[in-house]
Amino acid sequence: QAQLVESGGGLVQAGGSLRLSCKVSGITFSNNVMGWHRQAPGKQRELVASMTRSGSVTNYADSVKGRFTISRDNAENTVYLQMNNLKPEDTAVYYCKATHYLTGRAVWGQGTQVTVSS
């Protein structure tokens, strides 16, 4: 069965960096658009970044452009989110999502907490 496991979250001071990883198993990784979403307390889940199957096209929320970078390693079935110059408003649970490029079937990870202190 499909499984997405995030790691790399934690507590960091404002201006710091973190790198999130999402290891995917049970599905054909290269058939999926990969994305990172986040949900802060009391707010709706929002898209942070996404990347097409080949990695040729990326999409970022305006709030993270220039600070976050999404990447994927199709050989390792892993997607990453490099987060630099973190701000307190980046505090949230970050979720990895795989969306099949034909069926649209989506699978979510369990989330990893990112907390940025001021």
Secondary structure, 3 states (H helix, E strand, C coil): CCEEEEECCEEEECCCCEEEEEEEECCCHHHEEEEEEEECCCCCCEEEEEECCCCCCEEECCCCCCCEEEEEECCCCEEEEEECCCCHHHCEEEEEEEEECCCCCEEECCCEEEEEEC
